[in-house]
Amino acid sequence: MIDPHHHFFAQATEFPHYGLEQLWADTDTHKVAKTVYLQCWEGYRTEGPEDMKCVGETQWVEGIAARARQQPQAAQIGAMMGTVDLRGARVREVLEAHCAASSLFRGIRQIAAWDTNKDVLFIMDGVTHPNLYAEPAFRAGFAVLSEMGLRFDAWHYHPQTPHLTDLARAFPHTPIVLDHLGTPVGIGSYAGHEEEVYQIWARDLTELAGCPNVSIKLGGLAMPWNGFNFERAALPPTSDQLVGPWARYYHHAIDQFGPARCMFESNFPVDKCAVTYAVLWNTFKKMAARYSEAEQDSLFRGTAARFYGIA
């Protein structure tokens, strides 16, 4: 199995510390052989040009991956996604520095999540409006990313999915993966409107699935933004309790994209606020039971391996 989405948190500010040992304690509960690290503003350089500081994260993760290789029986970091502000003036130079810093570097994530509701708003990465993907400067940087043969992880809220569809159509040869099922929002002004949100989310996801260069990560629904409120429960949920409200989201995504473009993700330790790693992957296995053995292999390993170039 491959877990295509996790983080390391060293600073222990917004989230508790989560390092290699904590990851291994989780991955050991299932047969996870490889993982993909996703940027989370850790390990940045403290000196030098501002636009190059993000390269420190790639160097930092390369060091962790080297340490992991000393324990070959444990889960290994098979790839990583850093970040770059694609609106910057030196996108190519920064991307080249990332590539030089680690052979695990596969591309970037630049978060676009934005909403007018202050309870929903994600304030990282300097996003100030709902359509980062359409900014001319962003598109110019994305063209460089595409020319270099790199990949793009996208994270935004469900009302923004049509903007990603436009981007994917403009760059049909660039591999893009949508994180966290496109984050159907259930808090703030969206609270109490789950069915309306689901219908809009499902419609726009179907349209996005028409772009053959786009894949999707199946996970992230335990985050508070989704409004399922499992993080508030007195006891952690069981897998059956998760399957109930979640299944239709997962099955719709798989039905639209096909297993060959879908990959289960943990989003740990962010989703750890509501569920244990073992229960989360048991939930995935229950929802995947309806698919063939070959399709399950895609969902749990093959799609991630192909997208991220993991042997």
N, C-alpha and C positions, 0 to 999 in steps of 0.2 A: 504494500500500500504506500501511496504518497500523500502526504498532507501538504497541499499547495498554498497554504496561507497561515503563517504564524509570525509572531514578533518576538523580539527580546527587549525587555525593559530593564535597563541598568540603573536608571536614576531614581526609580521608585517614588515618583512624585504623584502623577495622576493615577498610575496603576502600581500594584505591588511588584517588587523585583521578580523578574522571570528570565532566567538564564538557561544555559545548556543543560544543567542538571535538572532543573524544573521541567524543561521540555522532555528530557528523557524519562522522567518519572511519569509523564503523561503518555508519551508514545509507547512506552513499555506495556501499557494496558491493552494495546492492540498491536497488530503486526505492521507497524509503520516503519518502512525501511529508509525512505528519503523524505525530505521536507523542502519547502520553499520559504525563504525569509522575505517578508514584505517590509518596506521602509516604514519607520516610525520615529524619525528625527533623533535617533540615538547615535552616539559615537562621532558626532560632528567635529571637525577641526575647530580649534579655538583661535587659530591664527591664520593669516594669509587672506587672499581675496575672498570676499563674501560669497561669490557664486561658486567657489570651489570647496567651501566648507562641507557641503553635503557628501563629497567624495570620501570624507572620513568615515562615514557610515559603512561604505563598501569595504574599506580597509579593515574596519573593526569586525565586521561579519566574517571576512576572510580569515582573520585570526581565530575566531571562534570555530569556524569550519575546520581549520588546521588542527585545532585541539580535538575536535570530534573525531578526526581521522585516526587519532591514537587509540580510539575505542571502536574498532570496525564492527563489533557485534551490535552496537547501538545505532539509532537512527542518525543518518548523515544529512547534512545540508547539501541538497542537490542543485540548487539554484538560488539566486536572490534578485530582488527588484529594488533598486535604489530610487532616488528622486532627483529631479532637475526642474527648475522653473523654465518651462519651455518658452516663456515669454522673454527670457533673458537674451543678452547680446552675444553670449559666447556658448551657445548650446552645444555645438559640435565639440569644442574644446573640453567642456565639462563631461560630456558623454565619453569622449576618448579617455579622459582621466579615470572615469569609472571602469571602463573596459580594461585599462592597464592595471588597475588596483586588484582585480580578481577575475579569474576565468569563470567564476560562478555568476557574474553579472549578466543579466539577460535583457534588461530594459528598465523602465521606470514606472512609478505610479505618481501622478500629480492629482491630488484630490480636488474634485469639483463640487463636493457637497455644499449646498447653499439653500437657504429658505428664508422667506420673510419673517417667519415665526421665530422669535428669539429662543423658544424652548427647543427648537429643532436645529437651529443654526450651528454649523460646524465652523469654527473660526480659524482653523489652521490654513496655511498656504496662501493667505492673502486673497481669498476669493470674496468678491464684493457684489456679485450678481449671479443669476441662475445659469448663465451660458458661457462659462469659461471656454468650452470647446469651440465656440464660434469666434473668439477674439482673433484678429488677424495675426498678432504676435504669437499667440499660442499655435495657430495653424502653421506659421513659418517654422517654429521649433519642432512641431510634430513632423513636418516634412523632412527635417534633418534626421529625426529619430527613424523615420521610415527608410530613408536613403541608407542608413547604417545597418539596416536589417534587424533592428531591435524591436522589442515587444512593449505593449502598453497595458498596464492594469488600470481600470477605471473604477472609481467609487464616487457615487452621487446618490441623491434621493430619488424615489420613483418618479416624481413629476419631471425630472430632468432627462429621463431615458430617451425621449425623442431627439434631444440634442446629441447624444452619443450616436444614435442611428445616423444622423446627418454627418457626423465626423467619420464614422465607419464607411459610409458610402463615398465620401471624398477621398479616402485612403484605403481602397479595397484590397490592397496587397499587404497591409500592415496588420499583424496579429494583435488583436485586442481581446482582453478578457474582462467581463463585468464582475466586479466583486459583490459578494453578499446578496446575491439574487436581486440586485438593484434596489435594496433597502426600501421595501414598502413601509411607509412611515405610519405610526399609530399613536403618536403623542402630540401635544400642542393642539392646534386647530384640527388635526386629523383624528384625534381621539374620538371614539364613538362612531366612526364612519368606516369601519373595517370593510364592509361589503363594497362600498363605493370605491375605496382605495384599491381593493383587490381587483375590481373590474377594470379600473384605469391601468393599474400595474400590469395585469394580464394582457390587455390590448396592446400596450406599448411594448411589452416584452416580445409578443408575437411578431410585431413589426421589426424589432431589432434582430430577431432570429433569422430574418430574411437576408441578413448580411453574412455571407459564408466565412468572413474573416473574424467573426466575433464568437467567442466561447463564453461560458458563464460558470462562476463558482457558486456551488450550492451550499450555503451556510450563512452565518452572520445574523440569523433571526433571533438569537438570544440577546442581542444588543438592546439597550433600553429604547433606542429610537423606534424599534418595531412595535412597541406597545403591548407585547404579550405579558410583560410584568413578572416573568419567572424569577427575576432577580429580587423581587420583593417577597417571595414566598418564604414561609417559615422553614421549609425543608426543600432541598434541591429536587427538581422534577425527575420522574422516571422517564424512560424512553417512551413508554406508552402515552404518558401525559404530553410529551412533546409531539409525537406523531399526530395526535388528534388535530390541533390547530395548524400544524405546519404542513401536513402532507400535500394539500392541494397546491401550495406554492412550489414545492419541489417537483411534483408530478407535472404541473403545467410547464415548468421550465424544461424538464427532460423531454416532454412530448414535443415542444416547439423546437428546441435546439438539437435533439437527438443525443443519445449517450456519448457519441464521439466528440461532442463539443461541451460536455458537462463534466465537472469535477467536484466531488465533495471536499469541503474545506473546514478546518476547525475554527479559524479566526481566534486562536488562543494567543495570549491569555485574556483577550478582551471578553470573549463569550464565557470565560470562567466565572464571571460575575453571577451567572445564572445556572450553569450546568457543569458537571464534571466531564473530563475528556472521554472517559470510558462510556458514560451514558450517551454522550453526543454521538459517538461513532456507532454505538448500538442502535441509536435512532436512525442513523443513515442506513444501516444494514437492513433494518425492518422496512424502510421505505423503498429500498432497492430490491426487495425480495421478488417483486413482480417481473423483474427484467431477467433476460437470459444470462448465462455465465459470461459470455463474451461482452455483453453490455455492462454487466457489473464490473468486469475488469477495466473497461473504459472509465466508468464512474469513479472507481477507487484508485486507479493507477494510470491507465493508458492515456487518457486525455491530458492529464497533467504532465506526463512524460513527454508527449508529443509537443505540447504547447511550449514548455520550458526547456526542451532539449536535454532531458535527463536520461542518461543511459540506464 
